[in-house]
């Protein structure tokens, strides 16, 4: 039974270590996206939704 307590305590210490490493990486800007904003203007035209002028109801499609 003491082995289970030892393994649980070690796993909690490892999990806290990974959590601290993750928080530190986020604060230092590791996950900042520098590439997408510079390329976004090249793809602006594809993101626009074209209005559909011919909207048909279900009844009109059945005729």
Phi, psi and omega in degrees: 000328180291335177293322179297316178297322179294315180293321178295317180293321178293319180293325177293320178297318178295318180296319178295322177297316178294323178296317178296320178296322178294314179299320179294320179294322180292319181291330180275357175091022180298326185258014176290139182261105180265343186275316187298316181299328181285337182260344185301323182292339178285336184248016181297323183294328182284340182276344181287137179268125180277133180290138179270113185280332182256088178263122181248143176275174180295323181294322180290328180288331181284337182285000000 
